């Protein structure tokens, strides 16, 4: 059984940096998991990173497992709301791809993926979804899994995920190459927290980190660098990833994220209503 409290306590100094956010502190998971958002102290930042949530073989299996879908998609220069650049994405039902349906996860899309690879990928998916659910005691996870790939020039502008589409948590597994996620709070301009999303690392934003903080990936502002990256005039492939004020051993390349979210508020309401009717 994975002890996430122990893992997070060991990982915080290396994967979450509050160097540039002096108004905030890192809570222990037990202080915020299951707590109502209004009850979380305003100086807490409930954002966590678990390093090496899966093994290298599982990482390669997941990349191979998703490649038949990704290979059919072109890279997009910009998202419809201009938040994401140089990306491709798709959504799939967790129950179908994890083998929790009657067809045991079989899919013609994966005829080119051998059974051992598929089994490793599904094991990794189940572990990460279970890990995400441990942060979200009172809200079920959405069945849809979001697969998002950035190329080496890709980035995500600061935003808060739409609360009407999901609730409670944004959590993800990082595959391929590393990126840095930056969190900023509108009431504390100039301050920022950083999360190192290394390969095989799992991150979770819950409570106030989910609803009040904006998160971005490989972006701080729309300066000349990002404009040139959008145009394709500046190539970032192989450049070092900077975290906590210094360069890391990680280099930019294709980065794939497997993202889990809580069900939408309307789905949560409908679920509660069904449970109430069943109990009467």
C-alpha positions, 0 to 999 in steps of 0.5 A: 500500500502506497503511503502518500503522506510519507512520500509527499513529506520526503518529496516536498523539498525537491519537487515543490518550491515556495522560494518565490511565494513567501506568503504561503506554506506547504501543508501536510496532506492530512491537513487538507485532504477531505477538508472543505475548501473554505476551511483551508487556511489562506496561507496553505498551498495544497499542491503536491508532487509524488516522484516516481509514481510509476516505473520506467518500464511502465512509463514506456508502456503508457507512451506506447499504449497512447501512441496509436491515438496521438499518432493520428493527431497533428500538433495544434498551433493554438487552443481555441482559447489561446491557452495552449500552444503546440499540443495535441490531446484526446479524451478516453473513458477510464473504464474502457482503457483500464479494462474495467468493462466487459471487453476487458479493455480490448480495442482495435486501436491497440492491435499494434501494442502487445499484451504485456505492454498494454497490461503494464500501461493499464496497471500504471493507469489504475495506480495513478487513478487510485492515487488521485482518488486518495486526495478526493475523499468526498467526490468521485473522479470523472470517468474521462481521462485527458491525454495531453502532449506538448512538443518541445516548444509547447506551453500552457498559459496561466488559467484556472480550470473551469469549475463547471466542468470538473470539481475538487481536483486536477491531478496528472502523471508526467511522461517523457520529458520534464516541465515546470508548473507555475502557480500564481494567486491573483491576490498576491501579485509577484509571488509564485510557486513552482512544481517540478513535473519530472518524468513519472512524477504525479501531481495533485492540485486540490482545494484552494490550489484547484479553485483559487490559483492559476496554473501554467506550464513552461510560461510566465508571461507573453514576452518575446520568447513565447511569441517566437516559440508560437511562430516556430522561430525559437526552438526549445528542443534539448534546452535545460528546464529551470526549477527553483532558480537553477537549471536541472538535468532535465531537457525539454522534449515531448511531454505527455500528461495523463490528467484526472479530474473530479466529476462536474458539479452537475454530475456530483449533484445528480449522483447525490440525488440518485443516492438519496432516492435509493436510500428512501 
